[in-house]
């Protein structure tokens, strides 16, 4: 299951650039505390578009009340800008959940179908449910990025447009062998609930014994306190194993994104050494396109963590 729906875990105390009266600076992680130092510049506001400034798209908050603030005032990566050049805006419209923007530099959301495309390489997969809250993202991807959206055309795919929390709450116990959560960053907004304990408990309930979860888990360069929180919660819920891994994604702030891999109690799961290496999967490399990044060596390397991560994320196994 892939979901862009959700709500959030960390950085709650400084979403408006202020500290709650009942909190102290010592209670706030450094990456969130720094966000309070950036106040909107009235002169800059007049020249700002919500997401594109002077021909550049920049990662920023998406809520309407702060859309015109300085585009580098993002509590997830305060004092830092990650920008992509925009030659031409092809589509721009607001859905009920977010601003959907398409330009000649490729940046699309979780409903683009790319995860589905990669899952569909595997002939052993019999059924794929996808839950995406924002139908506009799917429609835009199908129009502008058919090479990604091809995943939606697989006959094994069943699309559910709606809130992932409500969807998973109504799933029968033990239905799935694997769940993939490709959620939004945990900034105040619709992604909050997807990184909180009740949702992880529902995910574990929906998995069969020995089932696996792959969940987005932020960048080790920016958000070790969020990684710590998520791993701590998952270790309490998933009694098989819990691992943190990472990969390079040039379009993400810091160029790195992490994910948590969990298994439920049951047959043991060796995440570092897959039973079916991608190179040995019959027909895998000629399905839709040849792989350009992933192979068995990259898979094993994803679990190698720098000393500072193991020091700061004390619950890592």
N, C-alpha and C positions, 0 to 999 in steps of 0.2 A: 504494500500500500504506500502510495506517495501522497503527502498532504502539504498544502501550503496554508491550510487553516491552522489557527491555533492562537494561543495567548502566551505570556512570558514569565521568566524566572528571576533574572537579575536586573541590576541597574535601576530598580524602581525608585530609589531615593533621590536620584538626580535627573529624572526625565525632563524636568523643566529648568534644569540648571541651578536648582536650589536644594538645600539640605532640609529635610523635614525637621520641625522644631524638636521632636523627641529623639533625634539622632545626633550623633557626634561625628566629626570627620574621621575618627579612628574606626568607626563602624563601616565606612564606605571603602570598597576596594579602590586601589589607586587609579585603575583605568576609568572608573566611573567618577571619582573625585575630580579628576582633571577636566571633565566635561563642564563643570560649573564655572570654570575660568573663562569660558568663551561666551560673551554677551553679544547679542545682535547689533550690528552697525547700521544705524538708520540710513546712512548714505549708500551703503551696499544694498540694502533692502530694495531700494528703488530700481536697481538694475538686475535683480535676481529673478530668474524663473525658478519654479519649484525644484527642478532637477537638472536643467541645462543652463549654464552660465557662460556667455561668450564662446559658444561653440564646444563646450565641454560638459559631458555628463559626469556627475559626481555622486557617490554614495552618500545618502543623508537620511534624515528622518522623513517619514511620509505623511504624518498627520497634518491636517489642514492648519491647525493653530500655530505650527512652527514652520510651515513650508517656506515662508519668505525670510527666515533667519539665515545667518551665514551658512553656506553650504558645507562648511567643514565642521560645523558644530554638531557632531554625531557622538552620542555617549558611548557607542560601541568602539569607536576608534578616535577619541578626542585629540585635537591638535594635528590630525593627519587627514590628507585628502587622497582618495583613490579615484582618478578621473580617466575617462575615455573620450577621444575626439569624436565629435558628431559632425558628419558631413551633411546629412539630410535626415530630418525627422519623417519617418514613414507613417507612423501611427501614434496618436496621443489621445488618451481618453481616460476618465476616471471610472472605475468600477465601484461596486459597493464596498470594496475592501482595500483598494490601492490604486495608484496611478499606473496604468499600463502604457509603456513607452517603447517604441521600436524605432531603431535607427540603424544606419549602415555599419555601425559597429554592433556585433551581436551581443545583446544582453537580454535574456528572457528569464522568466520565473520557473518555479518548480512544475508548472503544468505544461511544460513545453513538449513532453512526450519522450525526452531523451532517456530517462530512466527506463521507461517501458521498452524503448528500442533495444537497450542493452540486455534487459531481462529476456526479451524475446529471442535472443541468440541461442538460448538453452532449450533444446528439444524436450528435456525432462520436465519442464514447467507445464502444468496442465491448465491452470486457471490463474489469471492476474486481475485482481481488483485494484482500482485506483480511485482514491477519493481526493478531489480537488475542489476547494471552496469557490474558486473564481472562474466561472465559465469563460469570461472574456479572455483570460490568459490562454486557454485552450484554443479558442476560436482564432485569436491573433497568431498563435504559433502555427496553426494549420494553414493560415493564409500566407504568412511571411517566411516560415521555416519548415517547409514540408519534409526536409531531410531529417529533422528532429521529430516532428509530429507523426512520422510514419509509424511510431510505436502504437498510436491509437488505432491503427488499421488492423492490428493483429486480431485474429478471430478469438483468441483466448482472453482478450481484454474486456473487462466489464467496467464501464465508467460510471462513477457515482459523483455527482456534483453536489457538494454540501460540506458541512462542518465535519472535519475528521474526528473530533471528539465524540460527537453524536453518533457518527458511523461506527466507530470502534466499540462504543458502549453497547450497541445492539448486536454485535457479532457473537455467534455461539462460541462457547468455550472450546479451545483446542482446534479451531478451524484451520489455521494457517501454519505452514512449514516455515515461512520467512515473512518478515515485515520490514519494509524500507520506509523510513520517515525522512523526507527531504523538506524540512520546515523552514520558515523564515527565521531571521536572526531574532533573538529574544529582546527586542526593544518594545516599549509599551505599545500595544496594538493587538492585532489578531493572533500573534504567535505565542502568547503567554502560556496557555494551558498545555501546549504540546511539549513543554519542557518541565512540567511539574509532576510530582509523584503520582497523583491519581491517574494521569494518562499512562504513565509507564506501567502502573498496576493493571490497567485495562489491556495494554499491549501484551503483557506477560500472560494474562488470562486467555487471550485470543490465540496464543501459540500452543502447538502440541508439545508433548515432552521432547526435549532436545531441539525445539524450534529456535530460530535465531532472529534477532533484531539488529538492524543497522540504522543508527540514528545520527543525524547531523549534530556535531559537538564542538563547533567554534574553532578559532585559530589558537594554537599554543603560544603564538607570539603576542597575542592581545588579551586573551581571556582565560588565564589559568584558573581564576576563582570560579568562573562558570563551569569549566571542565571538572573542577573538584566537586562542585555541587551535584552535577549530573551523574558523575561516576559514583559518588556516595549513595545517591538515591538508587541507582541501578544495582549496586552491590547488595542492597537490602532486599531487592525484589527478585532479581534473577539469580537463581541458585546454581546454575550451571557454571558459567564463567562470564567475566566482564573485561573487555580490553579496549584500550584507546589506540587509534591509528590515525594517520594523517596522509594527505596527498597534496601535490602542487596544483593550484588552480589560479592561473595568472590574472583572471578577471576579479578575484576576490581581494579585499583589503589584506595586505601582508603577503599575498600570493599563496597562502596556505589555508586549507580547511581540514578540520578533524572530524572524526566520527567514532561513535561508541558501538562496539560489537558485543552483543549479549546473547547468551543461550539459557534456556530454561532447564530445570532439572530433568535429567533423562539421559539418553545416549550422549556420551561426551562429544563435544565439537572442538576440533583443532582449527582455530581460525587462521593460524599462521601457515598451515600447510593444507590447502584444499584437497579434498578427495579427488576432484576432477580438475586438474590444472587446465587453464584456458587453452593452452596449446594442443591439448589432447581431445578437446571436445569436437566431435565430428561435425564438420560444416560450420564451426563457430566463426572462423575468420572470413568466410565468404558470405556471411549473412548481413546484408545491408552495406557494410563497408569493412575495410581492414582496420584492425586496431592500430593506433598510432602511439599509445602511451603505456597501456596496461600489459603486463606479462607476469610470469611467476616471480621473477626477480624483483619487480616493482612491488608486488604483493608482499613479499617477505620484508622488504625495506620499509614498508608503511608502518610496521610495528616497532621500528628502532626509534627510541626517544632520546633527546638530548638530556644531559644531567640536570639542567635547570628545570626541565618539566617534571622530572621525577622528584626533585626537591620541593617544588612548589605545589605539585599535585600529590599530596602525601598518600592518597588512597589508591594510587596506581599499583597494580599487581606486578 
